[in-house]
Amino acid sequence: MNIYAIPPLLTLICFAVLLALVVTHRRKSRIGRLFTIMCIMGIFLNLDMLYGILMRAPHRALHISRLNHLVLVFAIPVYIQFFHAYLNIHNRKWLERLAYLYAVGLMAISQSPVYLKTMQQHFFGMFARGGPLYPFFGVGGIGVTIYVLALLYRAAGQETRSTQKNRLRYVLVGFGWMGFLHGLNALPRMGISIYPPSGLSFIPLVVFAVGLFRCDLLDMGMLIRKGALYSLLTTSLTCLYALVVTLADRFLTGMRFSNTLHFPLLLFLMVALVFSPLKDRIQKIIDRTFFRHQQIYRRTLRHISRTIVSVLNPEAIGRRITQTLVDSMHLRCAAMYIRADDASGYRQLAGVGGYSPVPSSAQGALRRLLQRWTDRSEPLLRQQLMGDSTTRAPAEMLADMGHLGADALLPLRSGEKTAGFLLLGEKRSGALYVPEDIDLLETLASQCALALENAKNYRKAEELSRDLERKVEERTRQLRKALADKEQTQAQLIQSESLAAIGQLVAGTAHELNNPLATVKSLIQSTIEDLVAASPVEGIDDGMIDDLRFADHELSRARAIVTSLLGLSRQRQTFCEAVQVNEVVRGAVRILCSQNRHRHLEIAQTLETDLPIIEGNFANLGQVAVNLIQNAIQALTGSDGRIFLSTRYDARNGEIIFECADTGPGVSSTLRQDVFKPFFTTKPVGQGTGLGLYICHEIVRKHRGTLTLVNPGEQGARFVVRLPVGR
């Protein structure tokens, strides 16, 4: 076999493999169809070279070359059309039409000697020499190649996304330079004795094939899988082993060594000592070349997926996951979104890089993308959307993902519900997400969803626990307060019963004292009358009579006090007796002045005369007057102070008004609403029951009157009692 036939044979095999991959792939697109045509043309071109190198019949070789050029002349417009479609150039249709017209013109002359004149013998074999008009094809091919290289170079320079920039570089080095090599075939066509440069096209084609699998250059989802490479490696080594066995059997058959036991043993040792280590070595090279970074971040992601389950703070989970993804997978940015508390949408939980947070200008694109992402049980990948022209939605989703700078969205699935999603940017290297990446990320997303669910449940349990503790504390406080109120009520009831008993004792004592006082007073009055009658006759001293009169006056005063005590302590509940309010006030003042004679109190009484008589209970109304005046006396600090008592008749409303005011500290505005409540007191413990004003209020209410605390506008307090005249 001619050694110069090996390069075009390898190039032909590369074109055939690429053609088979594109044809058998399920995803069809305009770019894929144009690429298929280019592969077919590449196969024809290399078949032409092989025929020229291997065949010895010049006329037949020339005829085959001219037939091939019936197809090859259309490489110029197809080449332009492919790169226009790949770079999304839609405003140069005129150039494509012009190129097709140019190709039709070349096709018309391709079978004549003016295009291909004859077969020329070179050191590598025969190669068709161009005629006078062949330079139109050669120059056109070189011009189109330079035009395409310029487009690719400019697009790569303007592209900001690393993924797309890598794709353009692979296309530039692969198909771009392959076209340039094919254009240089014009040199041997013009008679220059050099090896046809297109024979070396397998080199840029290998580069293109690597980019095809690493960056999915044709947007057909053809990414490298480690299992597929290992299977291809195993198949290749098996074929190599079969080839070795076949060659050994062919060349060693008939030799005595081949008929012994040592021959198969030698083959076994060769397999064990050569092929097995060779396979392991090649696998390591594959891993180091294609999957070196994946091995590193897989270990990291597996570790983080095991540790996040123990984290009970959602924000900490989000920060740890996104930071780990950015660091281990070398992403430009990453963000985690979870469902909002009101279930109206999603909120960002954490973000790293350009997603900390996601810019407000990109929020609209994110909302539109989520609306179009209907199947949230599967990841949404940018590379899957590219090349899918079945509907309009993929193009719109691609635009939104481009605005976001996102390459992948992975759902956080918890059972049948989507708890959130991961928004991942592109890799810094520009590499795509291979299927192994997606499998690992889906596992991580499931673990993350479980961790978020655990954290959510823990937070709910914690809130329930705190709420329960608050309720227990509140209930305990209420029980303690109720127990204290009960004890206070019991003490006050005991005190009230004691006071009632004392009141009964005072009533009995006053009643018993009233009789002897009346007797003594009667005797003194009789004695005074006798002495007055006998003094002119017997000359009795007037001083003795004055002393007896003073004693009679003091006895009258003592009897009035006892009468007041007896009237105030009566327990009758009838309200039908006639009551003179002024008498009630005077009786209360007489009692309290006796008790507080050591204090220099000034009690100013302004009692209106001729007040109407009201129907009521004298004892109960006296208790009201005593309590109000007693409170006023107790409110005065020290031994000095003034108390103002007044009565008047309000003829317009038919009410008798009794007012009691003092010059004490008064009652603060915060306590005024509570002064008439039972058991409310501002006095120190043991000095008040908190029932005085409450009882007064109830007594006045039973008399269909009102008892109010009025703000006097200055220091002190002023209580006003209003009692209706008619019942």
C-alpha positions, 0 to 999 in steps of 0.5 A: 500500500502506498504510504501517501494514501494513509492521510487521505484514508484517515481523513475519509474515515474521520468524515465517515464517522462524523457523517454517521454520528450526525445521520444517526442522531435523533436531533435534526436541525438546519446546521446538522443537515448542512454539516451532513452535506459537507461531510459527504463532500469531504468523502468525495474529495478524499476518494478523489485523492485516493483514486489518484494516488492508488490507481495507475490508469490516468484516463480513468482517474481523470474521469472519476476526478471530473465526476467528483467535481460535479459535487465538489464545486458546491462546497463553496456555497455550502461552506458559506451557508453552514457558517452563516447558519452557525453564526446566526448571520441572516442578512447575507442571503444575497451572498449565498445565492451568488455563491450558488450561481457561481457553483452552477457555472463551475459545474457547467465547465467541470467536465471539460479540459478547461477545468481539469486538463489531465492527470499529472504524475507526482512523487506521491502519485497522480493528481488532476491538473487544472485547466485554464478556468480551474483558478476560478474554483481555487481562488473562490475556495481560498477567498471563501475560506479567508472570509469564513476564518475572518467571521469566526475570528471576529465572532470569537473576539466579540463573544463574552461567554466562555462556553460559546468562545470555546465552541468558536475556537474549536470550529475555527481550528477544526472546520475553518483550517480544514477549509483552508487546507482544502483551498491550498489544493489549488497549488498541486492542481496548478502543477506545483509538485507538493503533497495535497494539503487536504490530505492532512485534514484529519488533524483539524477534523480530530480537533473538531471531533474533540470539540464536538464531544466536549462542547456539543459544537452542533447543538445535538447533545453529543457529549463525551460519556466516560462509559462510551470512551471506555467501551470504545477503548475496549473494542479497539484493544479487542480488535488489536488483540484479534489482529495480533492473533491473526497475524501471528497465526498467519506468519507463524503457522508451519513453524515448530514453535506454533505447535507447542504449548508455549505458543498459546502461553506466550499469547496469554502472557502478551495479553496479561502483560501488555494489553491489560496494562496498556488498557489501564494506561490509556484509561488514565490518559482519557481520565486525565485528558477529559475528566480530570476536573470532574474527578475532583469536584465529584469527590467534593460534591459527594462529601457536601451531599452527605454533610448538608443533611445535618445542617438545620439552617436553610440559609447555611445550606444555600450558601454552602451548596452554591459556594461549593459548586462554584469552587469545585466545578469552577463556575462563574456563578450559582444561586439557589431559589426556594419556594416563598412562604406565601407559595406565590413564587420563589425567593433567592436563598443564596448566591455566589459570583454574579448571582449575589444577588441576581441583578434586578435587570435579570429578574424579568428574564428569570420569571419568564423562564420559570413560566416556560419551564413547564416540566420541572421534574427534569433539568433545564440545560442551555445546550439541550435548547440549542438546535431545537427548532421544533417550537418557538419556546426554546429560542425564547428560553435561550434568550432568557438564559443568555440574559441571565448568564445561566447554563443550567436549572436543576429542580430541587425535588422533595417527593412530588413537589418542587421545593426550589431550583439551582441556577448555575452559570457557565464553567470558567473553562467554557466546557459544557455540562456532560451527562455525568455532571448532570447525574451528579448534580441531580443527586446533589439537588435531591440531597439538598431538597431533603436537607431543606425539608429537614431544616424547614421541619426543624424550624417549625418544631422549634417555633412550636416548642417556643410557642408552647414554652410561651403558652406555658409561661403565660399560663403559669403567670396567670395561675400565679396571679390568680393564686395571689388574687385569691389569697388577697381576696381571702385576706380582704374578706377576712378583714371585711368580716372583721370590720363588720364585726367591729361595726356591730360591736360599735353599734352595740356599744353606742346604743349602750352608751346612749342611755347613761349619757341621756340619764347623766345629761337629764340629771345635770340639766335638772341640777342646773335648773334647781341651782338657777332657781335657788341662786338669788336666795342662797347666793350660789356661785355663778361659776359652778352653774357655768361649769355645769352648763359646760359639762352639759354642753360636752355631754350633748356633744358626746351624745351627738357623736354616739348618735352619729356612730349608731346611725352610720352603723345600722345595717338596714337596707331599706331606701324609703326613709327621708334623708337630709344630705347636710345631716349626713355630711355633718355627721361624717365630719363630726366622727372624723374630726374626733378621730383626727383632732391631733392634726391641724386640718382645715375642713371648709364646709359650704352646705347649701341650706333648704336642700330637698329631702331625698329618699335613701338609706341614711347609714349607707349614704353616711358610709359614702361621706365617711369614706370620701372624707377619710380618703381626703384626710389620708391623702394629705401629707403631714399634719396640714392640709385643706378639705373642701366639702360642699352641697348644692341643689341642681334644680335643672337636673333635679339632683343634689350634688355633694363634692369632696375635694382636697389639696393632696397629691391627687390621682394620676391619669393612668390610675383614674380608670381603676379607682372604682374597681374592687380591691384596687388601692394605692396605699401600702400593703396592710393600710387599705382594702381597695373596697372603699370607693367600690362600695361607695360607687355601688351605694350611690348606684343603688340610689340611682346616682353617680360618683365620679372623679373630676380633674380639678385642674390643679393638685388634689382630687375632687369626688362628685356625688349626684343623687336624684331627688325623686325616686 
